[in-house]
Amino acid sequence: MRELVQRDRNRPSVILWSVANEPHSDKKPAGPYFSHLADYVRKLDSTRPVTAALNRKYDEDLAGDHLDVIMHNNYPAWYSDTGSTEVIVPQILDEYRKMWARYRKPIMISEYGAGSIAGLHADPGFVFTEDFQTEALGCYHRAFDELRGSGFFFGEHVWNFADFMTSQKSNRVYGNRKGILTRERQPKAAAKVIRCRYYKIANRTLSDADAYCIPNRRS
């Protein structure tokens, strides 16, 4: 962390220091570990908040108490309740409202999404089809819009920019397929959904925002 902060502290694009990604923060040593680590980073740079990308539930995590901002990776309908997009909105709303009630700290979702193989389609959408990926993203966005009005939810970061290779596993179809682009950087249908999403967020006062978007017709 010392090398990271010293290297990047003068970069204006760095707004947070993240000290971990998906740690086992439900384990007993996590509390004192993250307390020490967060305090150390604050001594290196007192001008930026300290965070971590957590993935344990609000009632299991022991790291959030020691962070300034909560980031959370969450994949309902993918790693849990696989294929059931109807669970996304209620589970997202429930998790982050309870997380806010516990921590009273700003929250963003640092990973969300679903995998798809470019060109694979099914009606209704099925896991690994482009139809399922766009449907899932639409459900996430409905939940995020509701959370934005609460005042504590400040950001969303889709996973991932592009498909990438992983080690061979029975639950991976030739790598991680959660990209909105292929490994060759060609757009999937999800790329249009995200383009629409970011345009609408950046131009929330424009009444004709939808005219510039290709809608998710499955939502």
N, C-alpha and C positions, 0 to 999 in steps of 0.2 A: 504494500500500500504506500509505503514511503516513496519508492521509486515512481509509482504511478502518479502520485500527487505532485511530486517535484517536477516530473516531466510535463504534466498537462495543466498545471494550475493557472497558467496564463492564457489558456485557450478560451476565448469568449463563448464557444459553443458548449462548454462543460458547465452544466447548471446543478448537477448533483454528483456526489461520490457514492457509487454503489460498492458495497463491501462483500457481496456474495450473490450467487445465483442458485436458487433452489437448494438452500442448505437444509440439513436435518434439524430444523429449528424447533422441533417438538421434543428433542432430547434434552435431558436435564442440564448438561453442560452448556447448552446454547445461551442461556441467560447471562451468566458471567462472561462467556466468550464474547458475545456481541456488545456487552457493556464496555469491556476493555477495548475492543476493536474500534467501536464508534468514537469513544473518547480520544483514542490515539489519533484518528483521522481529523477530528475537530482541532486538535493541537497543531496538526500540520497545516490546516486551512480552516479558519473560523468563519469564512465568508460564504461557504456553500453548505446546504443541508446534506446530511448523511442518510443513506437509504440502503436497501437490499431488495433483490427480487425474490420474494418469498413464495412458497406454494403450499404451505400448510394452512389448515382452516383456522379461523379466528380464535376458536376455543382450544387449539392445540399448540399454537405458535408461542415461543418464548423469546423471540428476537425483537418483535415490534415495539416493545416498551422502550427499547434503547435507541431507536431510530427517530429521525426528524420527520421523515416522509415514508409512507408505506407504499411499496410496489408489490404487485401480486400477479402471479401467473396462474391462469385458470382456464380449464377446457371442458366444461360440461357439454355433454352430447358427443364427446370424443373419447377421452380417457375414462369417463364415468358416464353411465346411461348412454352408451354408444348408439348413435343413430337417432336419438330422440331429441330433436331440436326443440320440442315443446317445453323441455325442462330448462332451457337456457335463461329465459327472462326471469322466471321466479327464483331460480337458484342464484343468479348474479345479484338480483336485488336483495335477497335475503342475506347472502354472505357479506356484502359490502355495507349494508345498513348495520348489521351486527358488528362488523369490524370497526366501523366508525364509532359505534356506541362504546366499544371497549377502549380504543386508542385515542379518540378525539384528535386524530392527525390526518392531514391530507392523504388521499388514496388515489392511486392510478392503477390501471390494469396494464401490466408490462408485457404480458403475452396472452393472446387469445387467438382462436382460429380453428381450422380443420384442414385435413389433407385432401388433395385431389390429384388425379392423373389427367393431364391435359387431353381433352378430346373424349373422355369417358363420360357418358351421360345416361341417366335413367329417370323415369317419371313414374312414381315419385322419386325424389332424390335418395340415393343410397350412399353409404360411406365410400369415400374415394372417388365419387363422381363430382364433376364441376357443379352440378345442380345442388348437391348437398353442401358443398363449400359455400356457395353464395347464399343459400338459405340460412345456414348457420351464422354467417356474418350479419345478415339482416336482423336476425334475432338478437345477437349481441348489441347491435347498434340501437335497437329499440330500448334495451335495458340501459345502455349508457345514456341515452337522451333523458330517460327518467331520472337517473342518478345525477346528471349535471345540474338539475334544478335544486338539488339538496344543498349545494354549496361546498361539499367536501370532496367530491369526485372531480379530479382535475385533468385526467388524461387517459388515453388509450393507445396501445401499440400493438398492431397486428403482428402475429408470427406466421409467416415470415416473408421477407422480401422475395426470396427465390428458393426453389428446391435445392437441396444439397445432399451430397453423398454421406452415408453413415456406414458403420460396420454392418455386416449381414445379420439380420434378425428376422424372425418369423412374422413380426408385426410391422415390418417396414417393406414397402414395395419399391425396391431399388432406391433406397435412400429416404430422406425425410421429404414428404410431398406437401408440406403446408405452405409452400411459397405461393404468392399471388402471380409470380412469374415462374417459368420453367427454368431449368439449369442453363438453357440456351438464351435466357432473358427474353423469351416470348411471353406475352401476356395471356393469362387464363381469364375466364369470365370474372373471377374474383377481383382482378386488377381494375376492372371498370367499376365494380361496386366500391372499392376503396377510393378510386378517383372521385366518384360521386360524393362519397362520404366526406373527404377532406375539403372538397369544394364547398359543400354546404356548411361545414363548420367555419371555414374562412370567410364566408359571405352570408352569415346568418340573417342579415338585415335585408337581403335581396329577395323580393317576392317571387322572382322567376328562377330561383336556383335550380329547381327540378328540370327546367328546360335544357340544362347543360349536362344532365346525368342520364346514363343508361340505367333504368330501374331494374331492381331485382324482381322480376315478374312472378317469382314463386312465393314472395312474402306478402 
